[in-house]
Amino acid sequence: MEMETKEIDGVLVVKPLEKRIDSSNAPNFKSAMVDFIFQNHTKIALDLSAVDFMDSSGLSALLSTFKTINRKGRLVLFGIGSNVGKLFSITRLDKGVFKIYPDEDSALQSLNQTE
């Protein structure tokens, strides 16, 4: 899976460039995210603005990433469009599991406030 990454003030910003995170690419997505964590990136902001669709495989990969980083860091999400937002709302993962922010600045600010 193709992704853009950049580091801002100790936060790794990861942007998947695929329109879909589904059964065809979720394992690669999960593998890349876990690799970032094992490279000692303990603060990750995931930009989902390019993702139009996520199925249960994508959601599972995201939950696995969350569980992996939760042991030693934090993961926040931002840039979620309406289709993916509905998935988080229906599954109630936007309430208490994932911290979701409207934009990169607020996501970065949240990660840097919780030292």
C-alpha positions as CSV (number, residue, x, y, z in Angstrom):
1,M,0.0,0.0,0.0
2,E,1.3,3.4,-1.0
3,M,1.6,5.9,1.9
4,E,3.0,9.4,2.4
5,T,4.8,10.0,5.7
6,K,6.2,13.1,7.3
7,E,7.4,13.9,10.8
8,I,6.3,17.1,12.5
9,D,7.4,17.9,16.1
10,G,8.0,14.2,17.0
11,V,4.7,13.1,15.5
12,L,4.7,10.7,12.5
13,V,1.9,11.8,10.1
14,V,0.8,8.9,7.9
15,K,-1.4,9.3,4.8
16,P,-2.6,6.2,2.9
17,L,-2.9,7.1,-0.7
18,E,-5.3,4.4,-1.6
19,K,-9.0,5.2,-2.0
20,R,-10.0,2.0,-0.3
21,I,-8.7,0.1,2.7
22,D,-10.3,-3.3,2.3
23,S,-9.5,-7.0,2.2
24,S,-7.2,-6.6,-0.8
25,N,-4.8,-4.2,1.0
26,A,-5.6,-4.2,4.8
27,P,-2.8,-6.7,5.6
28,N,-0.3,-4.4,3.9
29,F,-1.7,-1.4,5.7
30,K,-1.5,-3.1,9.1
31,S,2.0,-4.3,8.4
32,A,3.2,-0.8,7.4
33,M,1.6,0.7,10.5
34,V,3.1,-1.9,12.9
35,D,6.5,-1.3,11.2
36,F,6.2,2.4,12.0
37,I,5.4,1.5,15.7
38,F,8.4,-0.9,15.9
39,Q,10.6,1.9,14.5
40,N,9.8,3.7,17.8
41,H,7.2,6.1,16.4
42,T,5.1,6.5,19.5
43,K,2.9,9.3,18.3
44,I,1.1,8.7,15.0
45,A,-1.5,10.9,13.3
46,L,-3.3,9.0,10.6
47,D,-4.6,11.1,7.8
48,L,-7.6,9.3,6.1
49,S,-8.5,12.2,3.8
50,A,-7.7,10.1,0.6
51,V,-9.7,7.1,1.8
52,D,-13.3,6.9,0.5
53,F,-14.1,3.4,1.7
54,M,-13.1,1.0,4.5
55,D,-14.6,-2.4,5.1
56,S,-14.4,-4.7,8.1
57,S,-10.9,-5.8,7.1
58,G,-9.6,-2.2,7.1
59,L,-11.3,-1.6,10.4
60,S,-9.7,-4.7,11.9
61,A,-6.3,-3.6,10.7
62,L,-6.8,-0.2,12.2
63,L,-7.9,-1.7,15.5
64,S,-4.9,-4.0,15.5
65,T,-2.7,-1.0,15.0
66,F,-4.4,0.8,17.8
67,K,-3.9,-2.1,20.2
68,T,-0.2,-2.3,19.2
69,I,0.6,1.3,19.7
70,N,-1.5,1.7,22.8
71,R,1.1,-0.3,24.7
72,K,3.7,2.4,24.2
73,G,2.2,5.5,22.4
74,R,-0.8,7.1,20.9
75,L,-2.6,7.0,17.5
76,V,-5.1,9.7,16.5
77,L,-7.1,10.0,13.3
78,F,-8.0,13.0,11.1
79,G,-9.3,13.9,7.7
80,I,-12.1,11.4,7.8
81,G,-14.7,11.7,5.0
82,S,-18.4,11.1,5.4
83,N,-18.4,7.4,4.1
84,V,-15.6,6.3,6.5
85,G,-17.1,8.5,9.2
86,K,-20.3,6.6,9.0
87,L,-18.5,3.4,9.5
88,F,-16.9,4.7,12.7
89,S,-20.3,6.1,13.9
90,I,-22.2,2.8,13.2
91,T,-19.5,0.8,15.0
92,R,-19.3,3.4,17.7
93,L,-15.6,3.4,17.5
94,D,-15.7,7.2,17.3
95,K,-16.9,7.1,21.0
96,G,-14.1,6.2,23.3
97,V,-11.8,4.1,21.1
98,F,-10.4,6.3,18.4
99,K,-9.7,10.0,18.9
100,I,-10.8,11.7,15.7
101,Y,-9.9,15.3,14.8
102,P,-11.1,17.4,12.0
103,D,-7.7,18.4,10.7
104,E,-4.0,17.9,11.0
105,D,-3.3,20.8,13.3
106,S,-5.8,19.7,15.9
107,A,-4.5,16.1,15.7
108,L,-0.9,17.3,16.2
109,Q,-1.9,19.6,19.0
110,S,-3.6,16.8,20.9
111,L,-0.6,14.5,20.6
112,N,1.8,17.1,21.7
113,Q,-0.3,18.2,24.7
114,T,-0.2,14.7,26.3
115,E,3.4,14.3,27.1
